[in-house]
Amino acid sequence: MIKISWGTAIAIALGAFIAIMIGFLVWGMRAGSQVAAEDHIYEKSLVYQDELDKKNNAAGLPVAARVRVTDAGQFLLVELPHRPVKAHLYLVRPSDPRQDRDFLVQPDTTYRQRIPRGELRSGRWSVKLYWQHAGKDYLHNQVLILP
């Protein structure tokens, strides 16, 4: 068995430590960084804040907007608190994004619109109703279960 002096042991340990640190440095530089700019966190937070403002605008209305199923499940009834300048209804199917739908909402004088169900499958749908009125944007979210 070879005897190693304490000075040699310290030199070997220090050399191993330096080699490991250089290895981590090289590995870190090759892996790339995951900074906030790559994930677009700032842009996502602005979009989220915009949606939150729209929801707060809708929550401040005396009558809430809603979407419900009518006529034995054959129609979706969109009810708005006032006549919008522009409105869109987005139906999002969490289990199958290919079934997501977008409808232009043009309500009648009672601020309602019936939308034929058409090819919408039974099950859970996330509803996002966007509209504009008097220079303000509004958003109503809800979950809709189609029979």
N, C-alpha and C positions, 0 to 999 in steps of 0.2 A: 504494500500500500504506500502511495506517495504522500508524503507530508507536505502540506502547504502552509507557508508562514502566514501570520495574520495580515501582513502588508499585501501579500499576493491575493488573499481572499477578499480584502477590501477593494483591490483593483479590479478583480473579476466581477464582484457585485456591482461596482460603479459602472463598469463597461456594459454589463447586462442591462442595467437600468437605462443607460443612455441609448442602447440599441432598441429597447422596448419603446422609449419615448419617440425616437426617430421613426419607428414603425407606425406608431399611432399617428404621428404627424403626416406621414405619407398616406396612410389609409384615409385620414380625415380630408386631405386635399383631393384625393381621387373620388371620394364619395359625393362630393358636392355639398352645398349648403341648402337647407330648407328654410330660407328666410321668408318673412311675411310678404315680401313683394311677389314671390313665386306663387303663393297661395291666394293672392288678391284679397287678403283679409280686409283691407281698407275699403275696397270697392264693394265687397259683400256687406260690410257694416253700413255703408251708405244706402244700399238697396234695402236692407233690413229696417233702417231708420225711416226710410220713405214709406215702406209698408206699414210700419208702426204708426206713423202720422196719419195715414189714410184710415187705419182701423180706429184710431182715436177720434177722427172726424166723424166716422160712422157711429161710434158709440155716443157721441154728443147729440145725435138726432132724436127728436121726440118719438118717432116711430122707426122701428128697426126694419131693415131689409131682410128678406128671407126667400128661400127657394124650397118648394115642397112638391110632392108627387100628388097628382090629382087624377080623377077619372079612371079609377082602377089601375093606376100605374101607367097609363098611356101618355100622359103629358107631365112636363115639369112646369110649375107655375112660378114665375119670378115676380116678386112683389117689391117695389121700391117705394121709399117714403116721398119722393117727388119726381118730377119728370127730368131725366138726365139729359145732358147735352150729348154725351157719348157713354155707352155701357157695353161691357163684355162679360160673358159668363164662361169661366174655365172649369171644366169638369176633369178632374185628375183621378185616374184609376191607379191606386198604389200597387196593386198586384200585377198590372200590365200597362206600362207606359205607352204602348202602341195604341191603346184605346182612348187616350186623352182626347178631349174635344174642346173646341172653342166656338162660342156662339155670339153673334152680334145681338144685343138686346135693344129692341125698339118698342117700348111699352105703349099701351093705348092711353086714353084719357084718364083711366083709373090707376095709372102707373103699374100696370100688370102686363105680362106677356106669357102666353102659353107656348111652350116649345115641345114639339112632338118628340117622344122618347126615341123613336127610330131604332137604331141598332145598339143602343146603350144596354149593356148586359146587367143582369141582376147582381146585387152586391153592394159593396161599400165604395163610395165616391167622395173625394174631397172637392168641395165647391169653393171657388174664388169668384166673387162678383165685384168687378171694378166699375165705377162710374164717376162721372164728373157732373157737377152742378154748381152754378154761380161761382165759377173760378176755383172751386175746391175739388180735390180728389178724395174718393171714398173707397173703402174695401170692406167686404163682408166675407168672412170665412165660416164654413160649417161643414159638417159631415152629413152626407145623404145616403140612406140605404134604399136602394131600388128593389122592389119585390120581384 
